[in-house]
């Protein structure tokens, strides 16, 4: 049946309803909010109340209207809504795109303006004058009229928000006008301005200084959310824009830019100062329940602690007792809660393939209908789910769903001994019932599984589920529940209970979904916490074994000294070092634990050895890929802007090919130097030629992965295949990287010092080096003073000393190896520096060459940035850094850009094909 919904005194505020719930009666009418306040009662339980017109019922309502036992804590007067932030970002993006089109599509913008001017110029002159007069008056009167209407309804704070937004928008328009007049490109100035018809020799304003504040004011006060006012607003704006275009006082791009600035500033102001909190309170909820026929006595918030500690979009839950009949469970969802987690859902929808989460932007009506549909579908499928008996809107900004009270405790709150095999079997039976009707729950975590007093399992929290789900979603539900149960009872019982209900084939089919990306947010957080705890236990075990070994060695040395023995020889020392390494490896092997996902896979494979184990490709876009694309686009844009001023024809014709050949030789020699730098930190015997081939293969690997990550992984794999134990291989590569970092920093400082003294007779260091040292000192002080950063660094240093430092001590005992490693690092840097220098000389003249020290500083800085950049091979970052660095030290841009391109061609792109061949060759030989 249709009834009038609960509507507070004003559609934008519930404060009146909170303090005077008895005023929100069925007989009260708000003509402006009637459409938003209509609701339909989907069902009614046994606790039905009086009809709105029943006088006796009203008297009864008066009797217990204020008897609310458990309302939520005092709500803040203002909230910062993520939806406002999203609108700000959309507005800023629109402004950027508009300026980009104006800057780079000058022909299109000019043609568009001519077409619009031609079309508007055909309007009758009388009509254009009337439109200009009416719009000029209306654009001032409409905001004033709305302000009066708001003040009558005692909503002065919203008017204050609008005035603040208008002032800020006026300031932004002034700044934009100044930028366009003095610093903007000519194409943007032409798109936003035109000769003023009233003043010969002057231009029109790029942004309308009074229209943007009006738009910001109207948006901030909420005119666009009221149908009648919205219609008036758009009519006035369209009429004003038409009159300005006809009279020639503006351009289409100027109008669009004005609209976007006003819109973005308005929502930016609302997000900064906060919007009035329209979340319904418990008293408003009780009034809403009376309007759908129930007679509530009290309402108690069930999840106050969770609501304060976590930000979810699951809705607020209330336990409601009735005057007659069983109690109710009520879920209230408002716009603020619905917006929570928006960015996370948007990111999941962007990165996962087609079945990530529900729509990021969903109206309250859609949320209400989805949860109601899933509640009915779950019960129809035979699953134990809360029975939905009524739904309603609580004004325009909230909805409620009324369920029969279930009671009980969640799976997370049960003790371990209470989770019996029968309970697990009943849980899987509920999931089987859902899956029989193609219903995906999408969030089978511990707090979504309820166990009542009789031990019956009830599946709750169906809000984000999906009907007619595809097979991938159903398999993801199984994998999620396997992990949820495994976290409580272990992998063996979790898999056994699932197989007992679903069968081995259904459980085996979910193995490709058993990966962190397919699990819920809370489950991934739990798995990360457990992984940190395992790693900490492994580190403690290794450190304890190292301490015991050192203690035993000290005791043995003390005993030998007491017996008058001589100092042990080198053979004894090496034997003791090998024994210590074996003890460390054994301690690490004993302390190593497998994660839960691996244990579940092993249990499933034990039952179904032929089950698919290859993880399914669930990610559409990886974060690393997105960052690489953005960084590469920025680098490509920078290079293209540099290359547009260079004529490559004459430049290539005048190139000195002898220096090009020298650059090729230096690039080839770098692979031999890299092999020396690696083998110098590996005491075991590894073939040199195969190591060189591995470094050539690395030129292919670093194209598909960041340079530092790809090189480390390939060298570690190569050493393991060469017979070096995994722990020692990782330690050798880590020692090489550590020594390389130290040499890199020392050479950067040394060459920077030499560069600073080249142009001065005294040996005073350059300001850049001094600034760099001061920056490093400040960073060290910050890290040591902040507890979180200090703990982070100490943890990493402890793990370093547990593995890399003992390996470095082994290398120090072999001076020949140490000389080979350090010499290889110096030779590697020299090869790259000489390659870059030869590339510069290939395109430069006698007067454009740089000193070796300057070239070395530029290369070392660019190489450091390339190693830190997330792009494969440092693409974009390295090119931009090298080009800017060479120009900064005095090289002309017409020489620096092609020199950098030649250098990167020889050291990054041309070696890709030989690297691919070397990679395949080593893979076939079993060396990778």
Secondary structure, 3 states (H helix, E strand, C coil): CEECCECCCECCECHHHHHCHHHCCCCCCCCCCHHHHCEECCCCCCCECCCCCCHHHHHHHHHHCCCCCECCCCCCCEECCHHHHHHHHHHHHHHHHHHHHHHHCHHHHHHHHHHHHHHHHCCCHHHHHHHHHHHHHHHHHHHHHHHHHHHHCCCHHHHHHHHHHHHHHHHHHHHHHHHHHHCCCHHHHHHHCCECCCCCCCECCCCCCCHHHHHHHHHHCCHHHCHHHHHHHHHHHHHHHHHHHHHCCCCHHHHHHHHHHHHHHHHHHHHHHCEECCCCCHHHHHHHHHHCCECEEEEEECCHHHHHHCCCCCCEEEEEEECCCCCEEEEEEEHHHHHCCHHHHHHHHHHECCCCCCCCCCCHHHHHHHHHHHHHHHHHCCCCECCEEEEEEEHHHEEEEEEECCCCEEHHHCCHHHCCHHHHHHHHHHHHHHHHCCCECCCCCHHHEEECCCCCEEECCCCCCECCCCHHHHHHHHHHHHHHHHHHHCHHHHHHHHHHHHCHHHHHHCHHHCCHHHCCHHHHHHHHHHHHHHHHHHHHHHHHHHHHHHHHHHHHHHHHHHCCCCCCCHHHHHHHHHHHHHHHHHHHHHHCCCCHHHHHHHHHHHHCCCCCCCCCCCECCCHHHHHHHHHHHHHHHHHHHHHCCCCHHHHHHCCCHHHHHHHHHHHHHHHHHHHHHHHCCCCCCCCHHHHHHHHHHHHHHHHHCEHHHHHHHHHHHHHHHCCCCHHHHHHHHHHHHHHHHHHHHHHHHHHHHHHHHCCCCCCCCCHHHHHHHHHHHHHHHHHHHCHHHHHHHHHHHHHHHHHHHHHHHHHHCCHHHHHHHHHHHHHHHHHHHHHHHHHHHHHCCHHHCCCHHHHHHHHHHHHHHHHHCCCECCCCHHHHHHHHHHHHCCCCHHHHHHHHHHHHHHHHHCHHHHHHHHHHHHHHCCCC
